[in-house]
Amino acid sequence: MKEIKTVIKKGQFGYYLRQNLDLSHLLANDIKIGVSAEGYGIATDTFSTVGKSINIDNDKIIEKDIQLFIPERIPSNATSIVTYQVIAVEEDDDDVDENGNPITEETEDSEDEDIIILTMDDLTDGEFYPIQTNENYYADGYVKKLNVISGDSKLVTIKDIGKIEVGNSFGTAIISSGQKSGPVLISTSVQGVGSDSVLTEVVNTLEQKEARIFSPTGQNTILFDREGNFDVFLIAIDSQDRPKVLKHDSKYLVTPTNGIIEIKKDTTFAFATLRSDSFTITEDENFIDLKVVPIGEGADLSLETKKTFVTQPSSKMSVLLPMNKINANHDKNFGIVQIVDLQGNPIIPTYDVKSKITSSKESLVQVIDDAVIHSGVSYALFPIETTGVIGNSVISASAKGVIGTESEISTDSSLTKLKIFTSGLVDQIPVDKPVEIKLFIDDENAESVAGASIKINTDGNSLVVPDVIQTGPDGSAVVRLTATNGPSISLNLIATAEGYSEGKDTLTINVDSPDKTLNTVDLDLPEWIVYVIIAAILLIGVLVVLFLKKSKTPLEEDWEEEEL
């Protein structure tokens, strides 16, 4: 082999060397070929020779096939070669040496490793042995005795299939790689011989590998302006993590904002302002995932990317209620929703902002229509419907891209409340004696209410007749009250009337109830018997006095006689 000066030209990755070799007087079966380049080091490879050629029709060949040789990696936008060779597989059982003696494992191990391989019998089982063809193998129109194909024409295309000339064992095909990178399978087949496939990889260090999105306000933070907009950059990155200059316009869809960003040809990045009206932000949940998806004809979906950002809004919603307490039976209530900054100052948006307004208790308060804040104004009205039920609810308002808010509201009745007054009562009433009590019913404006119904509930220590009564034209009613026990009694009064809110009151009355000794009520006796009993008691007292006075004289006389 002659020493030659090879040159890998600019823009190429290798040199195709075709060299005639003179193998006469060869003393070894392995030939090593080396190449060196200043600054890149040295590379070597070894191939073996055979001393005896075998034709493809040789009876000794039991099995034949084709073997494919291709670099493991090839650069993008480059031309390379593929070599294929017709081979025989050593599988026969008549291995003999050049003298005709059988070859065994013992004799094979004892042979000199530097001898020239002469026949297939010098190979171990399963090794390949090149064989020569007795015709030309090529592809011409519909006749394809030889074929080379690519598994992905976008990565590698076949420029020239090549051919195997008669008397030779190999041929060479020319392939060309594209701009994209990735693995691709190259296959070759020879009619009547066999086929082979080898996986290679196209490497493009300048190919775009990522569409990276980031915020100018921080690596992982997006800041909203007063109207809920935010800015982002989208940059094309190659496999070496460097900005990639694009050779054509590329469009990308950013979700959930549904904004489109386009990186123009011969540039590496694009700047865009996106609207935040497609997602909701709260003070507790302030994270958002932005996904970038290539769109358009020929879009490379492998460039899809996603990044999580912390959101920092600068505006929020505000709910204004003219009255915190509204009429439960009135159907003309309304509220106001407004966009303000974090200091509470109104913000006038440049586009319509649709709000979402809800009630925590729709059984009390309902918000049917969501308000739309139109461009040029900072607020909008929304109707509030009541159901006639009294209670408390919370009105919540939110919009995409701004902080939500809430406000408490309560419902109450608008009917005039009844008031209860009494007349004819003294500080104390006697026990067991009925007294008349006059009740008056007025409204909140001190106007008498006729026809009002009054229900009286006792605590069990009194009797009321009647316990339900209606007021007359002057708004009054009279009932009879009898206290049965003391020292006080309690009455619960409930007044109702159509068109009025019911009134309630509790009346406590003191009762004059002396201690009871003998009482006709306790004994259930007629009143005249009490006088008889009292007279008897007085008579008994007189008799006792007389008895004591009469018995005193004899005692004194007996005492004087004893002294004498």
C-alpha positions in Angstrom: 0.0 0.0 0.0 1.4 3.4 -0.9 1.5 6.2 1.6 -0.8 8.9 0.4 -1.7 12.3 1.8 -5.4 12.4 2.5 -7.3 15.6 3.0 -10.7 16.0 4.6 -12.1 19.1 3.0 -14.0 21.8 4.7 -17.6 20.8 5.3 -16.8 17.1 5.0 -16.4 14.6 7.8 -14.2 11.9 6.1 -12.2 10.8 3.2 -13.2 7.9 0.9 -10.0 5.9 0.3 -9.8 3.5 -2.6 -6.4 1.8 -2.7 -5.1 -1.2 -4.6 -3.3 -3.4 -2.2 -0.4 -5.7 -3.2 -0.7 -8.7 -0.9 2.2 -10.8 -2.4 4.7 -12.0 0.1 2.2 -11.3 2.9 3.5 -12.8 6.2 0.5 -12.2 8.5 -3.2 -12.7 8.2 -4.1 -9.4 9.9 -3.4 -6.1 8.3 -3.6 -2.9 10.3 -4.3 0.5 8.7 -3.8 3.7 10.6 -4.5 7.3 10.1 -3.4 10.4 12.0 -4.3 14.1 12.0 -2.6 16.9 13.9 -4.7 17.8 16.9 -7.1 14.8 16.5 -4.9 11.8 17.4 -4.6 8.5 15.7 -7.1 5.9 14.6 -6.5 2.3 13.4 -8.5 -0.6 12.1 -7.6 -4.2 11.2 -8.8 -6.5 8.4 -7.9 -10.1 7.5 -7.1 -11.6 4.1 -7.8 -15.0 2.5 -5.3 -16.9 0.4 -7.8 -18.8 -1.7 -10.8 -17.3 -3.4 -14.1 -19.2 -3.5 -16.7 -18.7 -6.2 -20.3 -18.2 -5.2 -21.3 -21.5 -6.9 -18.6 -23.5 -5.0 -20.0 -26.8 -3.7 -18.3 -26.2 -0.4 -20.5 -23.3 0.3 -23.5 -24.5 2.4 -24.8 -21.1 3.4 -24.2 -17.6 2.0 -25.3 -14.2 3.0 -24.5 -10.5 2.6 -22.9 -8.3 5.2 -23.3 -4.5 5.5 -20.7 -2.0 6.7 -21.6 1.6 7.7 -20.3 4.2 10.2 -22.0 4.1 13.6 -22.7 7.9 13.4 -22.7 10.3 10.5 -23.2 14.0 10.6 -26.2 15.8 9.2 -26.1 17.4 5.7 -23.2 15.0 4.7 -22.4 12.3 2.2 -21.2 8.9 3.3 -20.6 5.4 1.9 -22.1 2.0 2.6 -20.2 -1.1 1.8 -21.8 -4.5 1.3 -20.0 -7.8 0.8 -21.2 -11.3 -0.2 -19.9 -13.9 2.3 -20.1 -17.5 3.1 -20.7 -18.9 6.5 -18.3 -21.6 7.8 -20.5 -24.4 8.9 -19.1 -27.5 7.1 -17.7 -30.6 8.8 -14.8 -31.3 6.4 -12.2 -28.9 7.8 -8.8 -29.8 6.5 -5.5 -27.9 6.3 -3.6 -27.2 3.2 -2.0 -30.6 3.3 -5.4 -32.3 3.5 -5.2 -33.2 7.2 -8.3 -32.7 9.4 -8.3 -29.6 11.5 -9.2 -30.0 15.2 -9.2 -27.6 18.1 -5.9 -29.0 19.2 -4.2 -28.6 15.8 -5.8 -25.2 15.3 -4.5 -23.9 18.6 -1.0 -25.2 17.8 -0.8 -23.4 14.5 1.2 -20.2 14.2 -1.2 -17.2 14.5 0.8 -15.4 11.8 0.1 -17.8 9.0 -1.9 -16.7 6.0 -5.6 -17.9 6.0 -5.9 -19.9 2.9 -9.3 -21.6 3.1 -12.7 -21.5 4.9 -11.5 -24.4 6.9 -9.1 -22.2 8.8 -12.1 -20.2 10.2 -14.1 -21.2 13.3 -17.7 -22.1 12.9 -19.9 -19.0 12.3 -17.2 -16.8 10.9 -17.7 -15.1 7.5 -15.6 -15.8 4.4 -15.7 -13.5 1.3 -16.8 -15.2 -1.9 -16.6 -13.9 -5.5 -19.6 -13.4 -7.7 -19.8 -14.9 -11.2 -22.2 -12.1 -12.5 -22.9 -8.4 -12.0 -25.4 -7.5 -9.2 -27.1 -4.1 -9.8 -30.4 -2.4 -10.0 -31.7 -1.4 -13.4 -35.3 -0.4 -13.8 -37.5 -3.3 -12.9 -34.6 -5.6 -12.5 -33.2 -5.3 -9.0 -30.7 -7.9 -8.2 -29.2 -5.5 -5.7 -31.0 -2.9 -3.5 -30.1 -0.5 -0.7 -32.9 1.3 1.2 -33.2 3.7 4.1 -35.6 3.3 6.9 -36.3 7.1 7.1 -35.7 9.2 4.0 -35.9 12.4 6.1 -32.8 11.3 7.9 -30.9 9.4 5.2 -31.5 9.1 1.4 -29.8 6.7 -0.9 -28.0 8.6 -3.7 -26.4 5.7 -5.5 -27.0 2.0 -4.9 -23.8 0.9 -6.5 -23.1 -2.6 -7.8 -21.1 -5.8 -7.3 -19.1 -6.5 -10.4 -18.3 -10.0 -11.6 -15.3 -11.5 -9.8 -15.7 -9.2 -6.8 -17.2 -9.8 -3.4 -18.3 -6.2 -2.4 -19.8 -3.0 -3.6 -20.3 0.5 -2.4 -23.4 2.7 -2.1 -23.5 6.4 -1.6 -25.9 7.9 1.0 -26.7 11.4 2.1 -28.0 12.6 5.5 -30.5 15.4 6.0 -30.6 18.2 8.6 -32.6 16.3 11.2 -30.9 14.0 13.6 -31.8 10.6 14.9 -31.3 6.8 14.4 -32.1 5.3 11.1 -31.9 1.7 9.7 -30.0 1.1 6.5 -30.7 -2.2 4.7 -29.3 -4.0 1.7 -30.4 -7.1 -0.2 -28.9 -9.3 -3.0 -31.2 -11.5 -5.0 -30.6 -15.1 -4.2 -28.0 -14.4 -1.6 -29.5 -12.6 1.4 -30.0 -9.3 3.2 -28.6 -7.3 6.1 -29.5 -4.2 8.1 -27.4 -1.9 10.3 -28.6 0.9 12.6 -26.7 4.2 12.3 -27.4 7.6 13.8 -27.4 11.0 12.2 -26.0 13.7 14.5 -26.7 17.3 13.9 -25.1 19.5 16.6 -26.7 22.6 15.1 -30.3 21.1 14.9 -32.9 22.7 17.2 -33.5 20.4 20.1 -35.7 22.6 22.3 -38.0 25.6 22.3 -37.2 27.2 25.7 -39.7 29.7 27.3 -38.6 32.1 30.0 -39.8 35.3 31.6 -37.8 38.6 31.6 -38.9 39.2 35.2 -37.2 36.0 36.5 -36.3 32.5 35.6 -39.4 30.9 37.1 -41.6 33.9 37.7 -44.1 35.8 35.6 -45.3 39.2 36.5 -48.7 40.5 35.4 -49.3 44.1 34.6 -52.3 46.0 35.8 -54.5 44.5 33.1 -53.4 40.9 33.7 -50.9 40.7 30.7 -47.4 39.2 31.0 -44.3 39.0 28.8 -42.3 35.9 27.8 -39.4 35.1 25.5 -39.2 31.9 23.4 -35.8 30.9 22.2 -34.7 28.0 19.9 -31.9 25.9 21.4 -29.6 23.4 19.7 -28.2 20.1 21.1 -25.2 22.0 22.5 -27.5 24.3 24.5 -26.8 27.2 22.3 -29.2 29.6 20.5 -30.2 28.1 17.2 -30.6 30.3 14.1 -33.7 29.0 12.3 -33.7 28.5 8.5 -37.5 29.0 8.3 -40.3 30.6 10.3 -41.6 28.5 13.2 -44.9 29.0 15.0 -45.7 27.8 18.5 -48.9 27.6 20.5 -48.6 28.5 24.2 -51.3 27.0 26.4 -53.4 27.7 28.5 -53.2 31.3 27.2 -53.8 30.1 23.6 -51.3 32.7 22.5 -49.2 32.1 19.3 -45.5 33.0 19.2 -43.5 33.0 16.0 -39.7 32.8 15.7 -38.8 34.3 12.3 -36.3 32.9 9.8 -32.7 33.8 10.5 -33.5 34.6 14.2 -33.1 32.7 17.4 -35.9 34.0 19.6 -39.2 35.8 19.8 -40.8 38.1 22.3 -44.6 38.1 23.1 -47.1 39.6 25.4 -49.7 37.0 26.5 -53.1 37.5 28.2 -53.9 35.7 31.4 -57.7 35.6 30.9 -57.6 31.8 30.3 -56.6 30.7 33.7 -57.6 31.6 37.3 -55.2 32.9 39.9 -55.7 32.9 43.7 -53.5 34.1 46.5 -53.1 30.4 47.7 -52.6 28.8 44.3 -50.3 31.0 42.2 -48.6 28.4 40.0 -49.2 28.1 36.2 -47.8 25.5 33.7 -47.1 27.0 30.3 -46.8 24.4 27.5 -45.2 25.3 24.2 -46.3 23.2 21.2 -45.0 23.6 17.6 -47.8 24.1 15.0 -48.0 24.4 11.3 -47.0 22.2 8.4 -44.0 20.0 9.1 -44.0 20.9 12.8 -41.6 18.9 14.9 -43.7 17.8 17.8 -40.6 16.5 19.7 -39.8 20.2 20.4 -42.9 20.4 22.7 -41.9 21.7 26.1 -43.5 22.7 29.4 -42.4 24.9 32.3 -43.9 25.9 35.7 -44.0 29.5 36.7 -44.9 31.3 39.9 -47.4 34.1 39.1 -47.3 37.5 40.6 -50.5 39.4 39.7 -50.6 43.2 40.1 -54.4 43.5 40.0 -57.5 42.0 41.7 -61.2 41.9 41.6 -63.3 44.0 44.0 -67.0 43.4 44.9 -68.9 46.5 46.0 -72.4 46.1 47.5 -74.5 49.2 48.0 -76.0 47.7 51.2 -74.6 44.7 53.1 -78.2 43.9 54.1 -80.7 43.6 51.3 -84.5 42.9 51.1 -85.2 39.2 51.1 -88.4 39.9 49.1 -87.1 42.5 46.7 -86.1 41.5 43.1 -84.2 44.7 42.1 -80.9 44.2 44.1 -77.6 44.6 42.4 -73.8 44.6 43.1 -70.7 46.1 41.5 -67.6 44.3 40.4 -64.5 46.3 39.7 -60.8 45.7 38.7 -58.4 47.4 41.0 -54.6 47.3 41.7 -53.2 45.9 44.9 -53.6 49.4 46.5 -57.3 49.5 45.6 -57.0 52.0 42.8 -59.4 51.4 39.8 -57.8 49.9 36.6 -59.3 50.6 33.2 -58.7 47.5 31.0 -58.0 47.8 27.2 -60.1 44.7 26.5 -63.3 43.2 27.8 -62.9 41.3 31.1 -65.4 38.6 31.8 -65.9 37.9 35.5 -67.3 34.9 37.4 -69.6 35.7 40.3 -71.0 33.1 42.6 -73.0 32.9 45.9 -72.1 30.6 48.7 -75.8 30.0 49.5 -78.0 30.1 46.4 -80.9 29.2 48.6 -80.7 32.8 49.9 -79.0 34.8 47.2 -78.5 34.0 43.6 -76.3 35.6 40.9 -77.6 34.5 37.5 -75.6 36.6 35.1 -71.8 37.1 35.2 -70.7 40.7 34.7 -68.5 41.8 31.8 -66.2 44.7 32.4 -66.0 46.4 29.0 -62.8 48.1 27.8 -62.6 51.7 28.8 -64.3 51.3 32.2 -63.2 49.7 35.4 -66.5 48.3 36.7 -69.8 46.6 35.8 -73.1 46.0 37.5 -74.5 42.5 38.2 -78.0 41.6 39.4 -78.7 39.9 42.7 -81.8 37.8 43.1 -83.3 36.9 46.5 -85.5 33.9 47.4 -87.4 35.4 50.3 -85.3 33.5 52.9 -83.5 35.4 55.6 -79.9 34.6 56.2 -76.2 35.3 55.3 -74.3 34.5 52.1 -70.9 35.3 50.6 -70.6 36.8 47.1 -67.3 35.7 45.3 -65.9 37.4 42.2 -63.0 36.3 40.0 -61.5 36.8 36.6 -58.8 35.1 34.6 -55.3 36.5 35.5 -56.3 38.6 38.5 -56.8 37.8 42.2 -60.4 37.0 43.2 -62.3 38.5 46.1 -65.4 38.0 48.2 -67.9 40.0 50.3 -70.5 39.0 52.8 -74.2 39.9 52.3 -77.3 39.2 54.4 -81.0 39.2 53.6 -83.7 40.6 55.9 -87.5 41.2 55.7 -88.8 44.6 54.6 -92.1 44.2 56.4 -92.9 46.5 59.4 -92.5 44.8 62.6 -95.4 44.7 65.1 -95.0 46.0 68.6 -97.0 45.0 71.7 -98.0 47.2 74.6 -100.1 46.6 77.8 -102.5 48.7 80.0 -104.4 48.1 83.2 -101.6 46.4 85.2 -100.5 47.4 88.7 -97.4 46.6 90.5 -98.9 43.4 91.9 -102.0 41.4 91.1 -103.8 39.3 93.7 -103.7 35.6 93.5 -106.7 33.7 92.4 -108.6 36.8 91.4 -109.1 37.5 87.7 -107.9 40.9 86.4 -108.4 42.5 83.0 -105.4 43.3 80.9 -105.7 45.5 77.8 -103.2 44.8 75.0 -102.3 47.2 72.2 -100.7 46.4 68.8 -98.8 49.1 66.9 -96.5 49.1 64.0 -93.0 50.7 64.0 -94.5 54.1 63.2 -96.7 53.9 66.4 -99.8 53.4 64.2 -102.5 51.1 65.7 -103.0 47.8 63.8 -106.5 46.5 63.7 -107.3 42.9 63.2 -103.9 41.7 64.5 -103.9 38.3 66.1 -102.4 37.9 69.6 -101.5 34.5 70.9 -100.7 34.3 74.7 -98.6 31.4 76.2 -98.4 31.1 80.0 -95.7 29.5 82.1 -98.3 27.3 83.9 -98.8 29.7 86.9 -101.7 31.6 85.4 -104.9 31.3 83.3 -105.7 33.5 80.3 -109.1 33.8 78.7 -109.0 33.8 75.8 -105.4 32.7 74.8 -105.9 33.9 71.2 -107.6 37.2 70.4 -107.8 39.8 67.7 -107.4 43.5 68.1 -110.3 45.8 67.4 -110.5 48.9 65.3 -108.4 50.8 67.8 -105.7 48.1 67.8 -106.6 46.9 71.3 -107.9 43.7 72.8 -108.8 42.7 76.4 -108.1 39.4 78.1 -108.8 38.1 81.7 -105.8 36.9 83.6 -105.9 34.9 86.8 -102.7 34.2 88.8 -102.8 30.8 90.4 -99.3 30.9 92.0 -96.6 33.4 92.9 -94.5 35.3 93.5 -94.6 36.1 89.7 -95.9 34.9 86.5 -94.7 35.1 82.9 -96.6 35.5 79.6 -95.2 35.1 76.1 -97.0 37.3 73.6 -96.9 36.8 69.8 -98.6 39.3 67.5 -99.2 38.6 63.7 -101.0 40.5 61.0 -101.1 40.3 57.2 -98.5 42.6 55.7 -96.4 42.9 58.9 -93.5 41.1 60.4 -94.6 39.3 63.6 -93.8 40.9 66.9 -92.9 39.1 70.1 -92.7 40.2 73.7 -92.5 38.6 77.2 -94.6 40.0 80.1 -93.6 39.4 83.7 -96.1 40.2 86.4 -95.6 40.2 90.2 -98.3 38.3 92.3 -99.4 39.2 95.8 -99.5 35.7 97.4 -99.4 35.7 101.3 -98.5 32.6 103.3 -101.4 30.2 103.5 -102.5 28.6 106.8 -106.1 27.7 106.7 -107.5 28.7 103.4 -110.8 27.7 102.0 -109.2 27.2 98.7 -106.7 24.7 100.2 -109.4 22.9 102.2 -112.1 23.1 99.6 -114.5 24.1 102.5 -117.4 26.6 102.4 -116.5 30.1 103.7 -118.9 30.0 106.8 -117.1 26.9 108.2 -113.9 29.1 108.5 -115.7 31.5 110.8 -117.0 28.6 113.0 -113.5 27.2 113.3 -112.1 30.6 114.3 -114.8 31.0 117.0 -114.0 27.6 118.3 -110.4 28.5 118.6 -111.3 31.7 120.6 -113.6 29.8 123.0 -110.9 27.3 123.8 -108.5 30.1 124.6 -111.1 31.7 127.1 -111.7 28.4 128.8 -108.0 27.8 129.3 -107.6 31.3 131.0 -110.5 30.6 133.4 -109.2 27.2 134.3 -105.8 28.6 135.2 -107.4 31.4 137.3 -109.7 29.1 139.3 -107.0 26.6 140.1 -104.7 29.3 141.4 -106.8 30.1 144.7 -106.8 26.6 146.2 -103.1 26.3 145.7 -102.4 29.5 147.6 -104.6 28.4 150.6 -102.9 25.1 150.9 -99.5 26.8 150.9 -100.5 29.2 153.8 -101.8 26.3 156.0 -98.5 24.5 155.7 -96.6 27.5 156.9 -98.7 27.8 160.0 
